Amino acid sequence: MRVGHVLRGTSVVAATPIGVLAALLASGAVSALAGVAGIVVIVTGSAIIAAVQARDLAVLHDQIRYAGVMNEPTGPHAGALRLPSTAALKRDIDRLVRILTARATLAERLRQAEEAIVERLPDPLIVVRSDRTVERTNAAARAAFGDEIPAVLRHPGLRTAIDRALSQHVTQTADLSLPVPVAREVNATVLAMADPDDEPASRVIAVLSDRTREHAVERMRADFIANASHELRTPLASLIGFIDTLRGPAADDPPAQARFLKIMAEQAARMNRLIDDLLSLSRVELVEHQQPAARIDLADLVRVAIAGFEPRVQSRGNTLVVSVADLPPIVGDADQLSQVLQNLLENALKYGREGGAICLTASVAANPRWPAAPGVVIAVNDDGQGIAREHLPRLTERFYRIDQGRSRAVGGTGLGLAIVKHIVNRHRGQFLIESTLGVGSTFTIWLPVNSQSRESASA
Ligand code: ADP
């Protein structure tokens, strides 16, 4: 409560009665003693009223000043009001304060919600001020670019998009190849945050969506089509060539015809194998996300595969050593797992040593290298020339072959191990290739024995 307020209030309240009393004194209507006593009473009463009013006003003043301030709802002056007129005013101010506090709480909640949404957006987001400094980033941006955010903003494509969005208030998009912190393809959308009348915009939001994976998938798809067409075109060109020769120069040459027809049959068979493998691969990829549901006896499946394979092993003078332990039933796709066995056994025959040994073992997974969950392991081993270490990670890529000529000569399509990988993925299993040059290679698959099959096995 300020003294000045009290003095001013006292003078305003007391001025009129004192004026009247002074006039009465001057006219002699009241005695000097009564007049002085009256003035003292009027001044004292006015001072008390002014002091009470000043204090009440200070309370109201604080209430208005702190209305809507979240963590400090009252000021230094608080307490009950004494004057009836200020008490009525207080009720209205109380109502106003309640409304303002509710609005401030709502605004704070909305701000926190908006902050949480921006923070949790999966795409990196950077708010850039008109002076090109960073105002805000979200968690995805910090995780993706770390300390490199200023470097990212200096990318010429992004800089141009930000400049345009700031000056033209129009959303800009740009595809960027960012070299830092790791090479990636990014699609940037830059939105101006301003009224269209503002000139220029005060800030922009840059949303940087990582498109590296999509680009890689697109490239893979394009490469795959190019590779598949190329693989088919080679035997097709050879067939067309031989047809022309048979019609022309070799029309009357039966020995040459027989020779050419043999080659044509081989080329047609190669196209057939390629189309079969392409179809298998596309069928496996189509259902890769659906786990198989049938309960199968893996040991039985191995025995059937071996029985079909043995004649070819014998005709090449190889030996086949098979060891199948007591296996629990697993949940799987019998046709697809047969194809896995066939592809691995065929490769062992194709790339193994002529007259060498091929070993197939099937057992319950016990090695710590495999997942802790119950599983079975099937391994196909050969004693061929082996595979150099640098090729191992790429062998399951479609059309990847160490020696193109050798693969073609033995009837390979370059798709066998890609098919194996996708089938194993569908079964939520694992595929491991180990090899030592000059010693041989081992292709191992681990398949889970899930609870469903264990329950039905014990039932
Ligand atoms: P392909 O039809 O050419 O055999 P795969 O996908 O089955 O295609 O195998 C890819 C490549 O992996 C083969 O071309 C070959 O170079 C190599 N490879 C596969 N199995 C073996 C093996 N048992 N020993 C050595 N190399 C192998």
Boltz pocket constraint, residues with backbone or C-beta under 6 A from the ligand:
constraints:
  - pocket:
      binder: B
      contacts: [[A, 343], [A, 344], [A, 347], [A, 348], [A, 350], [A, 351], [A, 352], [A, 382], [A, 384], [A, 386], [A, 387], [A, 395], [A, 397], [A, 400], [A, 401], [A, 402], [A, 403], [A, 407], [A, 408], [A, 411], [A, 412], [A, 413], [A, 414], [A, 415], [A, 416], [A, 417], [A, 418], [A, 441]]
      max_distance: 6.0
